[in-house]
Amino acid sequence: MKKILLYSFIILTFLALFGCNNSSTVEKISIQHLNSDGTIENSFEIDNKEKITNILKILDNINWEKNTKVEMSRKEDIIITLYYKKEKEVEIKKELRVWFSGKAEIKSSEDGYGKLSENDAKKLKELVSNN
């Protein structure tokens, strides 16, 4: 009986770790820098895997406040669009609207409202500049 339970546990653990890999990967990131009136000042795409990884690491640090509606007093500074590619599926995108003011404030239709620390905001701002 104990062997059956042990084997069952091992199989379930293996399936949980490897069998359900339904993750998607970010293929590219589009950046739009906006003027104060909301018009696009500068737009470009990032497809460098290392730079994408660095941006995603910072975005993972966003402290999200789910189900929070926030009205901002000005237009966003940048719009970050993440383009995901799932296996055998069409491209899916996720849009983040970002305001920089020391820290970074972010709005997403899926995740709600979130913030980044000053340090993470500074790193993100450097990564999404068109240098």
N, C-alpha and C positions, 0 to 999 in steps of 0.2 A: 504494500500500500504506500509506504514511504517513497519507494522508487518511482511509482507512478506519479505521485505528487511532485517529486523532484524533477522528473523528465517533463512533466506538464509545465512547471514553472520555467524551466530552461527554454522550452519551445516558445512559450508566450513572451518571454523576455526577448528572445531572438527575433520574433515577429514584430514586436513593438519597436525594436531598434532598427531593423533592416527591411522588414516587409511592407511597412506603410510609408515609404518614402514618396510622398506626394508633393514634395516641396517644389517651389518654383524659383527660378533664378532671375536676377535683374540683368538684362542684356545691355541696357543703356539707360542713361539719365539725361533728360532734357532740362536745361536751365533757361529761364527767362528773367532777365533783370528788367524791372519796371520803373518808369518815371513816376513822379508824385501824382500825375493825373491818371495813372493806370495804363498808359501806353507802353509798348515794349521798347526798351532802350537797346537791349542786346539779347541775343538768343544763340545758344549753341548746345551741342550734344556731347556727352562724355561716354566713350565706349571702352576706355582703358580699364581693364579688370581690377588693377591695383587701386586706382583712384575710386572706382565704384565701391570696392570693398571698404576703403577708408571712410567714404561718405556714409555707407550703410552702418558701419560701426558707431558713428556719431548719432545717426538717426535712431539707433537702438536705445540710446540714452534719453530719449524724449520721455518726460513724465506726463503721460496722458491723463486727462480728466474726462472720462467718458461721459456722454450725455450732457455735456456742458455747451451751452450756446453763448458765444462771445461776439460782441460787435466791436470792431476795431475803429479807431478814430481816423485812420488814414489807410490808403491803399497799401497792399503788401509790397515788400522790397523785391522779393523773388518768388517765382513759382518753380518748384521742383517736381518734375514728372518722372516717376519710376516706371520703366517698361519691363514687365515680367514676361518670361517665356516659359510656359508649362509644356511638359512633354505632350506632343500630339495635339496641342491646343493653340489657338490664336493668341496674339499678343494681348496682354492685359495691362492696363496702366493704373497708377495710383498718383493722385496729385496732392502735393503739399504746398500750402501758401505760407510764406515765412516773412515775419517782421523782425528786423534787427533793431535792438535798442539796449545795447550792453548784452543782455541775454537775448535769446531768440524765442519768439512766440510762433507757434505753428497751428494751422487749422487744416483739418482733413475731413472730408465728408464721411469717411469710414471710421476714423479714430476719435474725432471730436477736436478738442483743444489741448495743446500741450506746450511745454516749455523745455528749453535746454539751458544748462548752466552758462555762465559767461565764458568759461574756458571752451566748452564744446561749441558755443555760438561763434567764437573767434575762429576755431578750427574749420567749422563748416563754411564760414564766410570766405576763408582763404581757399578752400577746396572748390568752391563754386564760382570763384572769380575767373575771368577768361584770360588767364596768363599763359 
